[in-house]
Amino acid sequence: MTSDFWHPLHDTPAFPSARYAAVADRLGKVLKTKNDILLIQAEAVVALEAVAVSLTRPDLKTVNIATSMYGGWFGQWMRRGGADVIELKAEPARPIDTAAVEAILNSNPDTKVLAFVHAESASGIRNPLEEIVALARARGIVTVVDAVASVGGHALDVDQLGIDIAVIGPQKALAGPAGLSAISISPAAWKLISEANGPRDSVLSLLDQKAWLESGRGMLPGTTAPLEFFALEAALDRAEAEGIDQVVARHVRAARATRAALAAMRAELWVELTKGSNLVTTVKLPQGIDPDALLSVAPRVMELSAGVGPGAERLIRLNHTGRRARFDSVLGNVTAFGMGLRRLGFKADISAAVDAIALHYGD
Ligand SMILES: *Cc1c(COP(=O)(O)O)cnc(C)c1O
């Protein structure tokens, strides 16, 4: 093998160490928080596990709201460390009810941690973040929010709501790289972590990462992965140029246009607008067809896919996350869905759907 060929990915320059802390500050602005931001050089599932193993300890009363496999994993990691985990499940593929959260907190006044996913891209649902965090806050409970999918797609004001720990990744609505993630941590969360006696000298240790903060953010926690960090900077450049609130507004518009179009087509939306995510819209197929049948006849649009997980077996997802949160993707998704229905012998008023989309995009 000769090394005489030029290749853009060869000899990547080191990521300038002075920009590491700046990246954390920029992510803090995305989350609207002054809390500490830790950067994790791995995809967001690792950051979620790091939070769990750093918080858990024997008998720590934790209410874990599970609305997807991610929530299920979080509870499992907490239990592995000895925590007393109460699992609160919604109906399959449905959001949790605020009243159910309130009831379980009332009957478990010794709860220390409450964990849940903000918005789910597997089923297109959104849990009532504001209400749940307010319930926890009134009781002095530390909240852990998996906002990996929702960041950039939904308003997420960490300080105003008082979210103690938020875990995010750039690879969904922010349209960035998947190989790194970030965690915001409040003083109350640090207190719980310091009491937990969690692991040290471990990639999952948040206390190890704290050494970076305590060094005045000088000594970096390991060699920075340059490709990931350059890509994250590029994603942040683009999101900041658009404006983070505008990124969210673009997702809101894509979600509303998609829903209005599907309603005009008389398709059955899986959840009402107030309980849906802005990342994907899920629609229930008519009796007698399953997602594979529709996907096999619909024009191949990569933004159409089957629902994932229990309860989502009869759902089609129309994806409008990240760069797909725009007019052409919305139009393509809805049209392809309608064509799929027609090819299977069902009626679908594509013209009415297109009119609805045009209306939402300024017609
Ligand atoms: C995508 C996602 C994650 C992270 O999963 P990856 O394997 O890093 O893509 C975590 N939680 C939720 C809710 C997600 O949607």
The ligand as an ORCA input file, in Angstrom:
! r2SCAN-3c Opt
* xyz 0 1
  C     -31.168      8.615     19.552
  C     -31.465      8.583     20.991
  C     -30.490      8.268     21.940
  C     -29.079      7.970     21.568
  O     -28.963      6.874     20.786
  P     -27.737      6.706     19.771
  O     -27.539      5.252     19.784
  O     -26.610      7.507     20.317
  O     -28.254      7.248     18.483
  C     -30.842      8.287     23.265
  N     -32.089      8.589     23.655
  C     -33.054      8.903     22.787
  C     -34.418      9.244     23.274
  C     -32.772      8.910     21.424
  O     -33.748      9.221     20.549
*
